[in-house]
């Protein structure tokens, strides 16, 4: 009986120590309108990751915030100020600072009543990495256009990756790092295999300016690929953007020997529409196969071709065109 009581006392002491440690590491938020508004912004940024949210807040004289107030078990916070009209240089404190905001990466102090914009942005990893921006809004990477051409090609051919970016935020971005990933589908598995990782040259992204990125990549193996382009601000991991596209790569390419093969017609059940299927051998991609069939049947020029399939071992590509039934013929649409 005494041993059981002793164990209960030990467990209770451990529980009290753990609770005290949690309160020490993550103290409860001090009650103030400013703190409540900032916490609400951080919570919103955990939902809309990678994009910043902003609110104009009237900060009272003497308002002081520590990053620990907003840290949680799942979130870590740091502060940043780009607003030279309201913020002194980082870690410039006391009488050395004549502006209303003194700040460091883990605190900020408002020395006189001031209305300021406050922005938050988060990135989700194993936990949320968040930034709080005092004054001016931060820069924001935005991919406005992204394309990968051609979307069907052959082993050993090159694909062209093109992207346009702009800064849709409120501050210039001094450095952006771009990366292109080629991920290949693995048969019977959800996880994709990384075949290539290409780092692009760093570049600035200024307000009101657009940057275009172009890269040609040779694809050395057949398969279905996901082509991911990813950009991240060098000094701020919460500012990032990515887009994906998909490419089908057929088997061996024998340059100069692309030939049109057999043609077949698939009649649909409605007896009004049909599909013309055309096969090619040793063609590098869908476009080259199309060209061979247009040479053979000129009335196919300008029609919309679709990739029906490819066979790596037999080195064949199949393309198709939708048609309408007229009598006993299938006429390309």
C-alpha positions in Angstrom: 0.0 0.0 0.0 2.8 2.4 0.9 4.6 1.5 -2.3 1.5 2.3 -4.4 1.1 5.7 -2.6 4.7 6.5 -3.2 4.4 5.7 -6.9 1.3 8.0 -7.2 3.3 10.8 -5.5 6.2 10.3 -8.0 3.8 10.4 -11.0 2.1 13.5 -9.7 5.4 15.2 -9.2 6.5 14.4 -12.7 3.2 15.6 -14.1 3.5 18.9 -12.2 7.1 19.3 -13.5 6.0 18.7 -17.1 3.2 21.3 -16.8 5.6 23.8 -15.4 8.1 23.1 -18.2 5.4 23.7 -20.8 4.4 27.0 -19.2 8.1 28.0 -19.1 8.7 27.2 -22.8 5.3 28.4 -24.0 4.0 31.1 -21.6 0.3 32.1 -22.0 -0.3 35.1 -24.2 -0.4 38.4 -22.3 -3.8 40.0 -22.7 -3.8 42.9 -25.1 -5.7 43.8 -28.3 -2.4 43.9 -30.3 -1.3 40.4 -29.1 -4.8 38.9 -29.9 -4.7 40.4 -33.5 -1.2 39.1 -34.1 -2.0 35.6 -32.8 -5.1 35.5 -35.1 -2.9 36.4 -38.1 -0.4 33.6 -37.3 -3.3 31.1 -37.0 -4.6 32.2 -40.4 -1.1 31.9 -41.9 -0.9 28.3 -40.7 -3.9 27.5 -42.9 -2.8 29.6 -46.0 0.9 28.6 -46.0 3.3 30.4 -48.2 1.2 33.5 -48.5 1.3 36.5 -46.1 -1.7 38.1 -44.4 -1.7 41.7 -43.2 -3.6 43.9 -40.7 -3.1 47.5 -39.7 -2.8 47.6 -35.9 -2.7 50.5 -33.5 0.2 49.7 -31.1 0.1 51.4 -27.7 3.1 53.1 -26.2 5.4 50.6 -24.6 3.9 47.5 -26.3 6.4 44.7 -26.0 6.2 41.3 -27.7 8.5 38.3 -27.5 8.5 35.5 -30.0 7.9 33.1 -27.1 4.4 34.6 -26.8 3.5 33.2 -30.2 5.6 30.0 -30.2 3.6 26.8 -29.7 4.5 23.1 -29.7 3.9 23.2 -33.5 5.1 26.7 -34.4 8.3 28.7 -34.1 8.2 32.5 -34.8 10.8 35.2 -35.8 10.3 38.9 -36.4 11.5 41.1 -39.3 11.2 44.8 -40.2 11.9 46.3 -43.6 10.2 49.6 -42.7 13.2 52.1 -42.3 10.8 55.0 -41.6 9.4 53.2 -38.4 12.1 50.7 -37.4 15.7 51.2 -36.3 18.3 48.8 -37.4 18.1 45.3 -36.0 19.2 45.1 -32.3 19.6 48.9 -32.1 18.1 49.6 -28.6 17.5 52.4 -26.1 18.5 56.0 -26.8 20.4 54.9 -29.9 17.0 54.4 -31.6 14.9 57.5 -32.2 12.3 55.6 -34.3 9.1 54.1 -32.8 10.1 50.4 -33.2 13.1 48.6 -31.7 13.4 45.0 -32.8 15.3 41.8 -33.0 14.5 38.4 -34.5 12.8 37.3 -31.3 11.3 40.5 -29.9 10.0 44.0 -30.8 9.2 47.1 -28.7 7.0 50.0 -29.7 8.2 53.1 -27.8 5.3 55.4 -28.7 1.8 54.9 -29.9 2.0 54.1 -33.6 -0.3 52.6 -36.2 1.6 49.9 -38.2 0.9 47.2 -40.7 1.7 43.7 -39.3 2.0 40.8 -41.6 2.5 37.0 -41.0 3.5 34.1 -43.2 4.2 30.5 -42.4 5.7 27.4 -44.0 4.8 23.9 -42.9 7.5 21.3 -42.4 7.4 18.9 -39.4 6.2 22.1 -37.6 5.2 25.6 -38.7 8.1 28.1 -39.4 6.5 31.5 -39.2 7.6 35.1 -39.7 6.1 38.3 -38.3 6.7 41.4 -40.4 6.5 44.8 -38.8 5.6 47.8 -41.0 6.1 47.3 -44.7 4.6 44.2 -46.2 7.2 41.5 -47.2 8.1 40.5 -50.8 6.0 37.6 -52.2 7.1 35.2 -55.0 4.4 34.5 -57.4 4.6 32.2 -60.5 2.4 33.8 -63.1 3.1 31.3 -66.0 4.6 27.8 -66.2 4.9 25.4 -69.1 6.8 22.4 -70.1 7.1 21.5 -73.8 6.6 19.1 -75.5 4.3 17.2 -73.2 5.0 14.0 -75.2 8.5 13.2 -76.3 11.1 10.5 -76.7 14.0 9.2 -74.7 17.1 11.2 -75.3 15.1 14.3 -76.4 15.1 17.6 -74.6 12.1 19.3 -72.9 11.9 23.1 -72.4 10.9 24.4 -69.0 9.6 28.0 -68.9 8.3 30.1 -66.0 7.5 33.7 -65.4 7.6 35.2 -61.9 6.7 38.5 -60.3 6.9 40.0 -56.8 3.4 40.6 -55.6 4.4 41.8 -52.2 5.5 45.1 -50.7 9.3 44.9 -50.6 12.1 44.0 -53.1 13.4 40.5 -52.8 17.2 40.5 -53.0 17.7 36.8 -53.8 15.6 34.0 -55.2 16.8 30.4 -55.6 15.1 28.2 -58.2 15.1 24.4 -58.5 13.7 22.0 -61.1 12.9 18.4 -60.1 12.2 15.6 -62.5 10.2 12.9 -60.7 9.4 9.6 -62.4 6.4 7.5 -61.7 7.4 4.1 -60.2 5.1 1.3 -61.3 2.9 0.1 -58.4 4.1 2.8 -56.0 2.7 6.1 -54.9 6.1 7.6 -54.2 7.9 9.1 -57.2 11.6 8.6 -57.9 13.8 11.7 -58.2 15.7 11.4 -61.5 17.2 14.9 -61.7 17.6 18.0 -59.5 18.7 21.1 -61.2 19.7 24.3 -59.3 19.1 27.5 -61.2 21.2 30.7 -60.9 20.1 33.0 -58.1 18.4 36.3 -59.1 16.7 39.3 -57.5 13.0 39.9 -57.8 12.1 43.6 -57.6 8.7 45.2 -57.2 7.0 45.9 -60.5 9.4 43.7 -62.5 8.8 40.3 -64.1 11.5 37.6 -64.4 11.4 34.8 -67.0 13.3 31.6 -66.4 14.0 29.1 -69.3 15.8 25.8 -69.1 16.3 22.9 -71.5 16.6 19.4 -70.0 17.5 16.2 -71.7 15.4 13.2 -70.5 17.4 10.1 -70.7 14.9 7.4 -69.6 11.4 6.6 -70.8 8.4 6.9 -68.4 5.9 9.3 -67.0 7.4 12.4 -65.3 6.3 15.1 -63.0 8.3 18.3 -63.6 8.3 20.5 -60.5 9.7 24.0 -60.6 10.3 25.6 -57.1 11.4 29.1 -56.0 12.4 30.2 -52.5 13.5 33.5 -51.1 17.1 33.0 -49.9 16.7 34.8 -46.6 13.1 33.8 -45.8 12.0 30.2 -46.1 8.3 31.2 -45.7 8.3 32.9 -49.1 8.2 30.2 -51.8 6.2 29.1 -54.8 6.0 25.9 -56.9 4.2 24.6 -59.9 4.0 21.1 -61.5 3.6 19.8 -65.1 3.6 16.3 -66.6 5.5 14.8 -69.5 5.3 11.4 -71.2 8.6 10.1 -72.5 8.5 7.2 -75.0 11.3 4.7 -75.7 14.3 4.7 -78.0 14.6 7.4 -80.6 16.1 6.7 -84.0 16.6 10.1 -85.6 15.5 10.5 -89.2 13.7 7.2 -89.4 10.3 8.3 -88.1 7.6 6.5 -90.2 3.8 6.4 -90.3 2.5 2.9 -89.7 -1.0 1.3 -89.6 -4.3 3.2 -89.4 -7.5 1.9 -87.7 -10.9 3.3 -87.0 -12.9 2.9 -83.8 -16.6 3.4 -84.2 -18.4 4.8 -81.2 -21.7 3.3 -80.0 -23.7 6.4 -81.0 -22.9 5.7 -84.6 -22.3 9.4 -85.1 -18.7 9.8 -83.9 -15.5 7.9 -84.4 -11.8 7.9 -83.6 -9.0 7.5 -86.2 -6.0 5.8 -84.6 -2.6 6.1 -86.3 0.6 4.3 -85.4 4.2 5.5 -85.9 7.6 3.7 -85.5 10.9 5.2 -84.3 9.4 8.7 -83.8 10.9 10.8 -81.1 7.6 12.4 -80.0 3.9 12.9 -80.8 4.6 16.0 -82.9 6.9 14.1 -85.3 4.3 11.3 -85.6 1.7 13.9 -86.4 3.9 15.3 -89.1 4.3 11.9 -90.8 0.5 11.3 -90.9 -0.1 14.8 -92.3 2.3 14.1 -95.1 0.4 10.9 -95.9 -3.1 12.4 -95.4 -2.9 16.2 -96.1 -6.5 16.7 -94.9 -5.3 15.9 -91.3 -3.4 19.2 -91.2 -4.7 21.5 -88.5 -6.6 18.8 -86.8 -6.2 18.2 -83.0 -4.1 15.1 -82.4 -4.0 13.2 -79.0 -1.4 10.8 -77.8 -3.0 7.3 -77.6 0.0 5.5 -76.2 3.5 4.4 -76.7 5.4 1.1 -76.5 9.0 1.4 -75.3 10.1 -2.1 -76.4 8.6 -1.9 -79.9 9.5 1.8 -80.3 6.0 2.8 -81.4 3.8 5.8 -80.7 0.1 6.0 -81.4 -1.9 9.2 -82.0 -5.6 9.7 -82.7 -8.0 12.2 -84.1 -11.7 12.6 -83.3 -14.0 12.2 -86.3 -17.7 12.2 -87.4 -19.4 9.4 -89.3 -20.5 10.2 -92.8 -21.9 7.1 -94.6 -19.2 4.4 -94.2 -16.4 6.9 -93.6 -14.8 8.5 -90.5 -14.2 12.1 -91.4 -11.6 14.0 -89.2 -13.1 16.9 -87.2 
